[in-house]
Protein backbone atom coordinates (compact mmCIF):
# COMPACT_ATOMS: atom_id res chain seq x y z
CA UNK A 1 0.00 0.00 0.00
CA UNK A 2 1.52 3.34 -0.99
CA UNK A 3 2.36 6.11 1.46
CA UNK A 4 -0.42 8.42 0.21
CA UNK A 5 -3.12 5.81 0.94
CA UNK A 6 -1.54 5.15 4.31
CA UNK A 7 -1.83 8.84 5.19
CA UNK A 8 -5.46 8.99 3.95
CA UNK A 9 -6.75 6.42 6.43
CA UNK A 10 -8.84 7.96 9.22
CA UNK A 11 -6.79 7.86 12.42
CA UNK A 12 -8.22 9.35 15.60
CA UNK A 13 -5.57 7.96 17.93
CA UNK A 14 -4.43 10.50 20.55
CA UNK A 15 -6.72 13.15 19.00
CA UNK A 16 -10.05 12.63 20.77
CA UNK A 17 -13.50 12.73 19.19
CA UNK A 18 -14.34 15.86 17.21
CA UNK A 19 -18.06 15.05 17.52
CA UNK A 20 -20.12 12.32 19.13
CA UNK A 21 -23.16 10.62 17.68
CA UNK A 22 -26.33 10.34 19.70
CA UNK A 23 -27.67 7.03 20.95
CA UNK A 24 -30.66 7.54 18.65
CA UNK A 25 -28.42 7.96 15.61
CA UNK A 26 -26.54 4.75 16.48
CA UNK A 27 -29.78 2.84 16.98
CA UNK A 28 -31.18 4.14 13.70
CA UNK A 29 -28.05 3.00 11.87
CA UNK A 30 -28.45 -0.50 13.34
CA UNK A 31 -32.09 -0.67 12.26
CA UNK A 32 -31.16 0.35 8.71
CA UNK A 33 -28.42 -2.25 8.46
CA UNK A 34 -30.50 -5.10 9.88
CA UNK A 35 -33.38 -4.25 7.53
CA UNK A 36 -31.03 -4.41 4.52
CA UNK A 37 -29.84 -7.92 5.34
CA UNK A 38 -31.61 -11.16 4.47
CA UNK A 39 -31.10 -13.54 7.39
CA UNK A 40 -30.86 -17.21 6.49
CA UNK A 41 -33.18 -19.94 7.71
CA UNK A 42 -32.45 -23.56 8.52
CA UNK A 43 -34.39 -26.70 9.31
CA UNK A 44 -33.81 -28.05 12.79
CA UNK A 45 -34.96 -31.17 14.57
CA UNK A 46 -37.88 -30.70 16.90
CA UNK A 47 -35.78 -31.45 19.97
CA UNK A 48 -33.66 -28.39 19.17
CA UNK A 49 -36.51 -26.08 18.17
CA UNK A 50 -37.49 -24.48 21.50
CA UNK A 51 -36.25 -20.90 21.67
CA UNK A 52 -35.85 -20.61 17.90
CA UNK A 53 -37.93 -18.35 15.65
CA UNK A 54 -40.18 -19.83 12.97
CA UNK A 55 -39.68 -18.61 9.42
CA UNK A 56 -42.77 -20.31 7.95
CA UNK A 57 -46.35 -20.88 9.10
CA UNK A 58 -47.10 -24.35 10.41
CA UNK A 59 -50.39 -25.86 9.19
CA UNK A 60 -51.55 -29.20 10.52
CA UNK A 61 -52.10 -31.99 8.02
CA UNK A 62 -53.88 -34.11 10.61
CA UNK A 63 -56.60 -33.81 13.23
CA UNK A 64 -55.60 -34.06 16.90
CA UNK A 65 -56.91 -36.30 18.23
CA UNK A 66 -57.61 -38.36 15.14
CA UNK A 67 -60.21 -40.59 16.80
CA UNK A 68 -62.96 -40.61 19.42
CA UNK A 69 -61.34 -41.24 22.81
CA UNK A 70 -62.30 -41.57 26.43
CA UNK A 71 -61.68 -38.60 28.74
CA UNK A 72 -62.22 -40.68 31.88
CA UNK A 73 -61.45 -44.09 33.35
CA UNK A 74 -64.68 -46.04 33.32
CA UNK A 75 -66.95 -47.94 30.93
CA UNK A 76 -67.92 -47.23 27.34
CA UNK A 77 -71.68 -47.81 27.09
CA UNK A 78 -74.91 -46.71 25.43
CA UNK A 79 -76.18 -43.69 27.36
CA UNK A 80 -79.74 -44.97 27.10
CA UNK A 81 -78.78 -48.16 28.98
CA UNK A 82 -77.95 -46.26 32.18
CA UNK A 83 -80.89 -43.86 32.08
CA UNK A 84 -82.43 -43.59 35.58
CA UNK A 85 -79.68 -45.58 37.29
CA UNK A 86 -78.73 -44.68 40.89
CA UNK A 87 -77.45 -46.38 44.01
CA UNK A 88 -80.98 -47.55 44.91
CA UNK A 89 -81.71 -48.65 41.36
CA UNK A 90 -78.48 -50.03 39.86
CA UNK A 91 -78.56 -51.18 36.26
CA UNK A 92 -76.53 -54.25 35.35
CA UNK A 93 -74.36 -54.25 32.19
CA UNK A 94 -72.28 -57.10 30.82
CA UNK A 95 -68.53 -56.40 30.44
CA UNK A 96 -67.39 -57.68 27.04
CA UNK A 97 -63.83 -56.40 26.86
CA UNK A 98 -61.36 -53.61 27.51
CA UNK A 99 -59.99 -50.64 25.56
CA UNK A 100 -56.56 -49.29 26.52
CA UNK A 101 -54.51 -46.36 25.15
CA UNK A 102 -53.07 -47.61 21.89
CA UNK A 103 -54.98 -50.93 22.11
CA UNK A 104 -58.56 -50.54 20.93
CA UNK A 105 -61.37 -52.98 21.61
CA UNK A 106 -62.14 -54.40 18.17
CA UNK A 107 -65.73 -55.48 18.72
CA UNK A 108 -68.97 -53.48 18.89
CA UNK A 109 -70.86 -52.47 22.01
CA UNK A 110 -74.54 -53.42 21.90
CA UNK A 111 -77.37 -52.50 24.24
CA UNK A 112 -76.81 -53.90 27.72
CA UNK A 113 -73.07 -54.22 27.21
CA UNK A 114 -70.03 -52.28 28.48
CA UNK A 115 -66.32 -52.06 27.66
CA UNK A 116 -63.87 -51.21 30.39
CA UNK A 117 -61.93 -48.16 29.12
CA UNK A 118 -59.00 -46.05 30.27
CA UNK A 119 -58.42 -42.32 29.79
CA UNK A 120 -57.13 -41.69 26.27
CA UNK A 121 -58.20 -45.07 24.94
CA UNK A 122 -60.17 -45.30 21.67
CA UNK A 123 -63.96 -45.45 21.99
CA UNK A 124 -65.29 -48.82 20.80
CA UNK A 125 -67.84 -48.93 18.00
CA UNK A 126 -71.41 -48.61 19.20
CA UNK A 127 -70.65 -46.85 22.50
CA UNK A 128 -71.73 -43.20 22.78
CA UNK A 129 -70.56 -42.13 26.25
CA UNK A 130 -68.28 -43.08 29.14
CA UNK A 131 -69.67 -43.94 32.56
CA UNK A 132 -66.98 -42.90 35.10
CA UNK A 133 -65.64 -45.71 37.27
CA UNK A 134 -66.71 -43.91 40.47
CA UNK A 135 -70.35 -44.21 39.28
CA UNK A 136 -70.12 -48.02 39.06
CA UNK A 137 -69.62 -51.13 41.12
CA UNK A 138 -68.48 -54.56 39.99
CA UNK A 139 -70.63 -57.62 40.47
CA UNK A 140 -68.84 -60.73 39.28
CA UNK A 141 -68.20 -60.36 35.56
CA UNK A 142 -70.74 -57.58 35.24
CA UNK A 143 -70.76 -53.91 36.17
CA UNK A 144 -73.63 -52.02 37.78
CA UNK A 145 -74.32 -48.42 36.79
CA UNK A 146 -75.03 -46.27 39.86
CA UNK A 147 -75.82 -43.15 37.86
CA UNK A 148 -76.55 -42.02 34.36
CA UNK A 149 -74.61 -39.91 31.86
CA UNK A 150 -75.61 -37.82 28.86
CA UNK A 151 -75.04 -38.83 25.28
CA UNK A 152 -71.44 -38.00 24.30
CA UNK A 153 -70.37 -37.32 27.90
CA UNK A 154 -66.65 -37.83 28.68
CA UNK A 155 -65.83 -38.51 25.02
CA UNK A 156 -63.14 -36.53 23.19
CA UNK A 157 -63.93 -35.85 19.56
CA UNK A 158 -61.56 -35.91 16.58
CA UNK A 159 -59.98 -32.52 15.96
CA UNK A 160 -61.16 -30.93 19.20
CA UNK A 161 -57.54 -29.97 19.97
CA UNK A 162 -56.33 -29.26 16.42
CA UNK A 163 -58.29 -29.69 13.22
CA UNK A 164 -56.88 -30.81 9.88
CA UNK A 165 -55.79 -27.75 7.85
CA UNK A 166 -55.63 -25.50 10.94
CA UNK A 167 -52.93 -22.81 11.17
CA UNK A 168 -51.12 -23.92 14.31
CA UNK A 169 -48.18 -21.49 14.63
CA UNK A 170 -47.34 -18.36 12.65
CA UNK A 171 -43.99 -17.38 11.17
CA UNK A 172 -42.07 -15.07 13.49
CA UNK A 173 -43.06 -16.90 16.66
CA UNK A 174 -40.33 -17.75 19.15
CA UNK A 175 -41.03 -21.35 19.97
CA UNK A 176 -41.78 -22.23 23.58
CA UNK A 177 -41.44 -25.69 25.14
CA UNK A 178 -45.19 -26.27 24.83
CA UNK A 179 -44.99 -25.33 21.15
CA UNK A 180 -42.57 -28.19 20.64
CA UNK A 181 -45.16 -30.47 22.19
CA UNK A 182 -47.87 -29.23 19.83
CA UNK A 183 -45.59 -29.64 16.81
CA UNK A 184 -44.88 -33.20 17.83
CA UNK A 185 -48.60 -33.89 18.24
CA UNK A 186 -49.19 -33.05 14.55
CA UNK A 187 -46.28 -35.15 13.35
CA UNK A 188 -43.71 -32.40 12.73
CA UNK A 189 -40.25 -33.86 13.26
CA UNK A 190 -38.48 -30.66 12.18
CA UNK A 191 -39.26 -27.00 11.49
CA UNK A 192 -37.86 -24.08 9.49
CA UNK A 193 -36.38 -21.47 11.82
CA UNK A 194 -34.23 -18.36 11.59
CA UNK A 195 -30.56 -19.29 11.51
CA UNK A 196 -28.62 -18.17 14.56
CA UNK A 197 -26.29 -15.27 13.72
CA UNK A 198 -22.61 -16.22 13.76
CA UNK A 199 -20.86 -13.89 16.17
CA UNK A 200 -17.08 -13.63 16.34
CA UNK A 201 -15.67 -12.18 19.55
CA UNK A 202 -12.30 -10.44 19.32
CA UNK A 203 -10.80 -9.44 22.65
CA UNK A 204 -7.71 -7.29 22.25
CA UNK A 205 -5.10 -6.29 24.80
CA UNK A 206 -1.46 -7.21 25.34
CA UNK A 207 -2.07 -6.92 29.09
CA UNK A 208 -4.71 -9.66 29.07
CA UNK A 209 -4.43 -13.26 30.23
CA UNK A 210 -6.87 -15.98 29.09
CA UNK A 211 -10.16 -16.15 30.97
CA UNK A 212 -9.96 -17.74 34.39
CA UNK A 213 -6.18 -17.25 34.64
CA UNK A 214 -4.86 -15.97 37.97
CA UNK A 215 -3.74 -12.32 37.49
CA UNK A 216 -0.04 -11.73 37.94
CA UNK A 217 2.31 -8.77 37.73
CA UNK A 218 0.88 -6.06 35.49
CA UNK A 219 -1.43 -8.41 33.64
CA UNK A 220 -5.12 -8.99 34.20
CA UNK A 221 -7.44 -11.87 33.33
CA UNK A 222 -9.88 -11.36 30.47
CA UNK A 223 -13.37 -10.68 31.83
CA UNK A 224 -15.02 -9.29 28.69
CA UNK A 225 -14.64 -12.51 26.69
CA UNK A 226 -16.65 -14.79 28.98
CA UNK A 227 -19.18 -12.02 29.61
CA UNK A 228 -19.72 -11.41 25.88
CA UNK A 229 -19.95 -15.12 25.15
CA UNK A 230 -22.77 -15.46 27.69
CA UNK A 231 -24.55 -12.36 26.38
CA UNK A 232 -24.38 -13.53 22.75
CA UNK A 233 -25.69 -16.98 23.66
CA UNK A 234 -28.49 -15.40 25.68
CA UNK A 235 -29.43 -13.34 22.62
CA UNK A 236 -29.53 -16.30 20.26
CA UNK A 237 -26.14 -16.11 18.54
CA UNK A 238 -23.52 -18.79 18.02
CA UNK A 239 -20.09 -17.82 19.28
CA UNK A 240 -16.67 -18.01 17.68
CA UNK A 241 -14.12 -16.87 20.27
CA UNK A 242 -10.53 -17.50 19.11
CA UNK A 243 -8.96 -16.06 22.26
CA UNK A 244 -6.93 -12.93 22.94
CA UNK A 245 -5.88 -10.91 19.86
CA UNK A 246 -2.64 -8.97 20.17
CA UNK A 247 -2.72 -5.18 19.82
CA UNK A 248 -1.27 -4.90 16.33
CA UNK A 249 -2.77 -3.68 13.07
CA UNK A 250 -2.00 -6.99 11.38
CA UNK A 251 -3.54 -9.20 14.08
CA UNK A 252 -6.71 -7.14 14.24
CA UNK A 253 -6.98 -7.01 10.44
CA UNK A 254 -6.67 -10.79 10.14
CA UNK A 255 -9.21 -11.38 12.90
CA UNK A 256 -11.74 -9.00 11.36
CA UNK A 257 -11.61 -10.80 8.02
CA UNK A 258 -12.75 -14.19 9.37
CA UNK A 259 -16.30 -15.08 8.22
CA UNK A 260 -19.12 -14.01 10.55
CA UNK A 261 -22.47 -12.21 10.58
CA UNK A 262 -21.43 -9.99 13.48
CA UNK A 263 -17.99 -9.20 14.91
CA UNK A 264 -17.56 -7.80 18.41
CA UNK A 265 -14.22 -6.13 19.06
CA UNK A 266 -13.59 -5.64 22.77
CA UNK A 267 -10.88 -3.13 23.52
CA UNK A 268 -8.78 -0.95 21.24
CA UNK A 269 -11.86 1.01 20.21
CA UNK A 270 -11.03 4.45 21.59
CA UNK A 271 -8.45 7.07 20.65
CA UNK A 272 -5.37 5.81 22.47
CA UNK A 273 -2.02 5.14 20.82
CA UNK A 274 -2.73 1.39 20.53
CA UNK A 275 -6.42 1.65 19.64
CA UNK A 276 -6.10 0.24 16.13
CA UNK A 277 -9.57 -1.27 15.65
CA UNK A 278 -11.33 1.87 14.33
CA UNK A 279 -8.63 2.51 11.78
CA UNK A 280 -8.59 -1.12 10.58
CA UNK A 281 -12.38 -1.20 10.29
CA UNK A 282 -12.32 1.98 8.21
CA UNK A 283 -9.64 0.44 5.98
CA UNK A 284 -11.46 -2.86 5.42
CA UNK A 285 -15.01 -1.55 5.21
CA UNK A 286 -16.94 1.31 6.72
CA UNK A 287 -16.57 2.97 10.12
CA UNK A 288 -20.04 4.51 10.24
CA UNK A 289 -20.13 5.66 13.86
CA UNK A 290 -17.33 6.26 16.33
CA UNK A 291 -17.90 8.05 19.60
CA UNK A 292 -21.36 8.19 21.20
CA UNK A 293 -22.77 10.75 23.63
CA UNK A 294 -23.31 8.38 26.54
CA UNK A 295 -21.66 7.33 29.79
CA UNK A 296 -20.15 4.84 30.00
CA UNK A 297 -19.40 3.50 26.50
CA UNK A 298 -18.61 6.82 24.82
CA UNK A 299 -15.74 5.27 22.73
CA UNK A 300 -18.09 2.69 21.16
CA UNK A 301 -18.30 2.47 17.38
CA UNK A 302 -19.85 0.44 14.60
CA UNK A 303 -19.54 -0.22 10.90
CA UNK A 304 -19.56 -2.94 8.26
CA UNK A 305 -17.21 -5.14 6.30
CA UNK A 306 -19.29 -6.41 3.41
CA UNK A 307 -22.49 -7.75 5.00
CA UNK A 308 -20.82 -8.30 8.36
CA UNK A 309 -21.76 -5.86 11.14
CA UNK A 310 -18.83 -4.84 13.31
CA UNK A 311 -19.23 -3.35 16.79
CA UNK A 312 -16.33 -1.69 18.57
CA UNK A 313 -16.89 -2.18 22.29
CA UNK A 314 -14.79 -0.38 24.91
CA UNK A 315 -12.32 -2.45 26.89
CA UNK A 316 -13.56 -1.24 30.28
CA UNK A 317 -15.92 -4.02 31.38
CA UNK A 318 -18.96 -1.92 32.36
CA UNK A 319 -18.62 0.11 29.17
CA UNK A 320 -18.38 -3.13 27.23
CA UNK A 321 -21.57 -4.47 28.83
CA UNK A 322 -23.42 -1.21 28.29
CA UNK A 323 -22.38 -0.88 24.62
CA UNK A 324 -23.27 -4.50 23.96
CA UNK A 325 -26.76 -4.16 25.43
CA UNK A 326 -27.48 -0.87 23.70
CA UNK A 327 -26.13 -1.71 20.26
CA UNK A 328 -24.54 -5.09 19.46
CA UNK A 329 -27.11 -7.15 21.35
CA UNK A 330 -29.91 -5.28 19.61
CA UNK A 331 -28.53 -6.28 16.20
CA UNK A 332 -27.86 -9.90 17.19
CA UNK A 333 -31.35 -10.35 18.60
CA UNK A 334 -32.97 -8.98 15.45
CA UNK A 335 -30.79 -11.02 13.11
CA UNK A 336 -31.96 -14.12 14.98
CA UNK A 337 -35.60 -13.07 14.69
CA UNK A 338 -35.97 -11.94 18.31
CA UNK A 339 -37.35 -8.65 19.62
CA UNK A 340 -34.88 -5.76 19.46
CA UNK A 341 -35.48 -4.48 22.98
CA UNK A 342 -33.59 -5.41 26.12
CA UNK A 343 -34.30 -8.90 27.43
CA UNK A 344 -34.74 -7.53 30.94
CA UNK A 345 -37.90 -7.09 32.96
CA UNK A 346 -38.83 -3.53 33.92
CA UNK A 347 -40.12 -2.20 37.20
CA UNK A 348 -41.13 1.36 38.17
CA UNK A 349 -39.88 2.37 41.63
CA UNK A 350 -39.10 5.62 43.50
CA UNK A 351 -35.57 6.91 43.93
CA UNK A 352 -34.18 6.85 47.46
CA UNK A 353 -31.72 9.68 46.69
CA UNK A 354 -31.11 12.14 43.88
CA UNK A 355 -29.61 10.72 40.68
CA UNK A 356 -27.38 13.30 38.95
CA UNK A 357 -26.79 13.48 35.21
CA UNK A 358 -25.47 15.90 32.58
CA UNK A 359 -27.52 17.31 29.71
CA UNK A 360 -26.25 16.17 26.33
CA UNK A 361 -25.48 12.53 27.04
CA UNK A 362 -27.32 9.36 27.98
CA UNK A 363 -26.31 7.90 31.33
CA UNK A 364 -26.43 4.23 32.32
CA UNK A 365 -26.70 4.17 36.12
CA UNK A 366 -26.31 0.95 38.06
CA UNK A 367 -28.73 0.72 40.98
CA UNK A 368 -29.84 -1.48 43.82
CA UNK A 369 -33.44 -2.00 44.87
CA UNK A 370 -34.08 -2.11 48.62
CA UNK A 371 -37.47 -2.12 50.35
CA UNK A 372 -39.17 -0.84 47.22
CA UNK A 373 -36.76 2.05 46.63
CA UNK A 374 -33.97 2.60 44.09
CA UNK A 375 -30.50 3.30 45.44
CA UNK A 376 -27.98 4.58 42.85
CA UNK A 377 -24.63 2.81 42.88
CA UNK A 378 -22.64 4.36 40.04
CA UNK A 379 -22.69 6.09 36.69
CA UNK A 380 -18.91 6.42 36.43
CA UNK A 381 -16.40 3.69 37.20
CA UNK A 382 -16.49 1.90 33.86
CA UNK A 383 -13.70 -0.47 34.84
CA UNK A 384 -15.46 -1.74 37.98
CA UNK A 385 -17.32 -4.78 36.64
CA UNK A 386 -18.23 -5.92 40.15
CA UNK A 387 -20.57 -2.91 40.36
CA UNK A 388 -22.86 -4.78 37.95
CA UNK A 389 -22.92 -7.86 40.20
CA UNK A 390 -23.76 -5.72 43.23
CA UNK A 391 -26.46 -3.97 41.21
CA UNK A 392 -29.99 -5.29 40.80
CA UNK A 393 -30.31 -3.46 37.50
CA UNK A 394 -29.85 -0.13 35.80
CA UNK A 395 -31.65 3.15 35.13
CA UNK A 396 -31.28 5.08 31.89
CA UNK A 397 -31.12 8.86 32.15
CA UNK A 398 -31.96 10.48 28.79
CA UNK A 399 -29.75 13.08 27.14
CA UNK A 400 -32.12 15.95 28.01
CA UNK A 401 -32.05 15.16 31.75
CA UNK A 402 -30.05 16.91 34.47
CA UNK A 403 -30.95 14.13 36.84
CA UNK A 404 -33.90 13.00 38.92
CA UNK A 405 -34.90 14.07 42.40
CA UNK A 406 -35.36 11.73 45.34
CA UNK A 407 -38.84 10.24 45.26
CA UNK A 408 -39.09 10.36 41.45
CA UNK A 409 -40.43 7.22 39.83
CA UNK A 410 -37.83 5.65 37.55
CA UNK A 411 -37.82 2.61 35.27
CA UNK A 412 -35.42 -0.01 36.57
CA UNK A 413 -34.28 -2.67 34.12
CA UNK A 414 -33.55 -5.76 36.21
CA UNK A 415 -30.47 -7.84 35.34
CA UNK A 416 -32.33 -10.95 36.47
CA UNK A 417 -34.35 -11.78 33.38
N, C-alpha and C positions, 0 to 999 in steps of 0.2 A: 504494500500500500504506500503511495507516495506521500511525501511530507505535507503537501497542501491538503490532502484529504485528512491526514492525521490532525492537522490544525483545525479543520472544519468541524470535527466532532464536537457536540455539546459537552462541556466539562464544567460542572458546577463545584468541583472539589475546592474546599477552602475559600469559597466565595459567598456562600449563603444563598438563600432563595430570594430572588428579586420580587416575586409575587407568590402568593399561595392560592390554590384553588379552594373553593368551598366544598363542604361535604356533599351538598346537593349536586354540584357539578361532577364530582367523582361518581356519585351514584347514578346520575344520568348517563355518564359514559359507559358504565357497566351495563345498564339496561340496553343501550344501543348495541353494544357488542354481542350480548347474549342473544338479542333478537335477530342479529344477522347470521348467527350460526345455525346449523341444522344438526342437532344432536342425534346420535345413532341410537338404534334400538337393538335389542337382542332377545332371543328366546331362552328362558330359563326354566329349569325344572320347578315343579310346584313347591318342593321342599325348600327352595331358595327364594321363593317369590315374596314372602312377607317383607314389608318395608320398601319394596320396589314400586315404581310408578308405571301403570299400564299405558301402553301406547295405542291400543286398539280396544274397541268395545268388545265385551264378552257376551255372546248370545247363547242361551242353552239350546242344545239340540235334543234334549230329553226332558221328560217330566219328572219332577221329584216330589213325592215318591212316584214310582211308575206303576204302582198297583194299590189295591185296597188293602189296608193293614189295620191291625188292632192297635188301639191306643191304651189298652188296659190289659192286665192279666185277668183272665176269666174264661168265659165260654161263648163261642160263636153260635148263635141260635137264630130262630125266627122270632121277631119281636112279638108277633101275635100269640106265640106259644106260652109266653110268660105273663100275658095280660091278666091283671087282677091278683097276681101272686103276692103273698106276704108271709110273715112268720107263722100266722095262724092258718094260712091256706097255701101251703107249699105246693108247687107244681113239679111233678117228676119228669125229667128228660133223660133219654138214654145217651150215654157217652159213646161215640163211635170212633173216636180218634183224637189226634193231637196235631196242632200246627205250631211250629217253632220258627223263630227268625231264620230265614234261609232254607227252611225245610217245610214246605207247604203240605197240608193235608190234600190228597189227590181226589178224594171222593166228593160227594155232594150231600149237603145237610138238608134233610127232609123234615117235615113237621113232626115234632115230638123228639127230635134228636139234638145233640149238642156236640161241639168239638172243643176240647180243651185248647186254649190259645194263650200265647204269651205276647207281651207288648212288642210291637214291631213285626209280628209274624203275619204272613199273608192271610187274608180272609178266605175261608173255603167257599166254594160255590154253593149257592142256595142260602147261606146265612146273611142276615141284613142288620145285625147289631151285635154288640158284645155285652154280655151280662157280667159285671165285675165279680171277682171271686168272693169278695166280702158280702155279696148278696146271695150267696149259695151255701149249701151244705151237701156233703157227699153221703150217699146211702148205698153202700155196696158198689156196684158198677155203674150206678146212676148218679145224677146230680139233681138236687131239688132247688128250684128257683124260689127265693124268699122275697122277691120284689120284681117289679117289671121295669122295662126300659123302652125308650121310644125307638121308632124305626131309624136306623142310621146312627144311633148313639154309640160313642166310643169307637167310631170307625174313621180312619184317615183316608181321604180320597186322593186319587192320582192327581198330581200337579198342585196340590194345595200349598206346597212350599214354593216350588218353582214350576212354571208351566213351560211346555215345549215352545220355543221361539221367543221366550221372554228375554229382554235385555237385563242381564244380571248385574254387570259392573261396567261403568263408563270409562273411556280413555281419560287419563289424567288423574285417576284415583291412586292414592298411595295405599297399597294393599296392607290390610291388617291381618292378624292371625286368623280371625274368624272368616275373613275373605278367602283365605287359603282353604278353609274347610268347605265353604260353599263351592269353590272351584272344583274341589275334589268330588263333591256330591254330584256334579254334572258331567264328570268324566274328563275334566281338563287335567292332563298330566304336565302341561307346560303352558306358559303365557308369554306374550310379547311385552317387554318392559323397556323403559328408557335405560340405555347403557350408563353405567356409572362413569362419571368423568375421571380420566386418568390425571392424577395430580402428582407432580414431581416437586419434592421439597429439597431446596438447596440452602443449607445452613453454612454461612461463611464466617471465618474468623480464625486467625492463626493462634489466638489465645485459647481456643476451645479444645476440650477433651471430649471423647465420645460419651454419649449419654450414660449415666450411671457410674462414671469413673470418679474416683475420689479426687477432689481438687488438690492441687499441689503447686507450690511456688507461686508464680504469677499467672497460672492457668486456671480456668474455670470449666466445670462440666457443662456440656450443652443441655439447656433446659427447653429451648424453643423447639428443637426437633421432636422430642416426644410429645410436647404439648400440641404442636401442629398436626402430628400424625393422628392424635386422638380427635382433634377438631375436624379434620378432613373426613375421617371415618364416621364420625357423628353425622356429618352433613352429606353422606352418601357417596363420597369419592373413594377411589382406590389409590393407594399410596405407593409411590416409588421414592425411597429415601436412601440415596447412595452413601450418606455419611457426610462428614465435614468436608467442605470445599475450601481450598486455600485462597487467601486474599491476593489473587493475581488476575490480571486481565485474561490471560490465556485459560486458566482454570474455570473462571466464571463463564467465559465464552463457550467453552466446550460443554459445560453443564447445561447451559441454556439451550443448546441446540439438540439435546436429546428429545425424542418424541414424547409429547404429552398434550393434554387438552388445556391444562392450567399448570403454571410454574409459580411456586412460592419461593421467593428469595428472602431469607432471613438474615439481616445484617448487611452492611456495606451499601445501605440505601440512601445515606444522607449526603453530606457535603464535606466529609473529612478527607484527608489525604489518601486513605486506602479504601474509600467508598467507590469502587469501580462499577458496581452493578448498573447504576443509571446510564453511565456512558456506554457500557457494552450493550444494553438493551436498545439505546438509541442507534447504535451502529448496526445491530442485527435486524432491527424492526422499527418500532415506533414507541417512543417514550411520550405518551399522551399527557400524563399528569405526573407532576413531581412536586411535592410540597403541598400540604393540605392544612387549612386553618382549623386545627383541632388540637386538643391536648388530652392525653399524650398522642403519639403517632403522627406528629406534624411532618416527619421526613418521608412518610409513605408515598409510594408512586405506583403507576400502572401503565401498561402498554401492551403491545402485541408483537409477536413474531409469527408471521403467517396467520393461521387461524388459532394459534395458541395464545391464551391470555396470560400475561405475566404480571404478578403483583410483587412490588418491592416492599417488604415489611421491615420495620426498624428492628435492630438487634436487641434493644432493651425489652425484656420479656413482657412487661405490661403493655408497652406500645405495640409489640408484636401481636398480642392477644386482641387488643382493641382494633388494630388495623385489619386483622383477619376477620373479626366479627362484622365490622362495618362494611368491608369491601370484598375481600377474597371469598369469604364464606358465602356471601350473598350470591356471587357468581357460581360457585360450585353447587350450591343448592338448586339454583335455577337450571343449570346444565343437566342436573340429574332429575329434573321434573318436580322438584320440591318447591314449597313456598319460599319466596325471597327473604321474608322477614326473619328476625332472630328466633331461634328455637328455644326461647326462654319464656317462662310464664311471667305475667305482669301483675303487680299488686299496687294499689294506690294507698299511700300511708303518709302521715304528717311528719315533717322534719322536727327532730329534737332540738337542733341548733341551726343557725344560719349556714347556708351553703354559698360560698363566694365564687363568682366567676368573672370573666372579662368579656366585654362586648367585642364581637368580631371573630370569635372562635367558638367551636363546639367543645364542651368539656365532658369527659367521661369520668365520673366520680364514683369510686368504690365506697360502698356503704354497708353497715350492719343494720339489722332490724332487731330491736329489743323492746319487748312489751308493747308492740304495736306502733313503735316510733322508729324513724330512720336516723341513724347516727352516721354522719360522714366520716370516712376514714382518710381518704386521700384523693386528690386530683393529680398532684405532682408525684414524683418518686417512680418514674417509669421503669427503673431497674429493679424495683422491689416486688418480685413476683409473689412472694408470700402474702402481700397485701390482698391478693385476689383469693387466697385460701382462707384468710381471716374474714373476708367480706362475704355477705350473703347475696350480694348482687351489685348492681350499679344503677346510677341515675344519670341521664343525659341532660346537660344544660345547653339549650340552643344558643346560637351565635348572637342573638339579640338580647340575651339575658345578662344582667349584672349580678345575678345570684338569686337566691330564694330565702325568704325570711323564715325564722323558726315558726313552726305551726302550719306552714304551707303544705298542701297536699302535693306529693310528687309521685311519679310513676317509677317504681322499682322493678327492674328486670332481674329476676332471681336466677342465679347460676344453676341451682338445682332445677333440672328441666321439669 
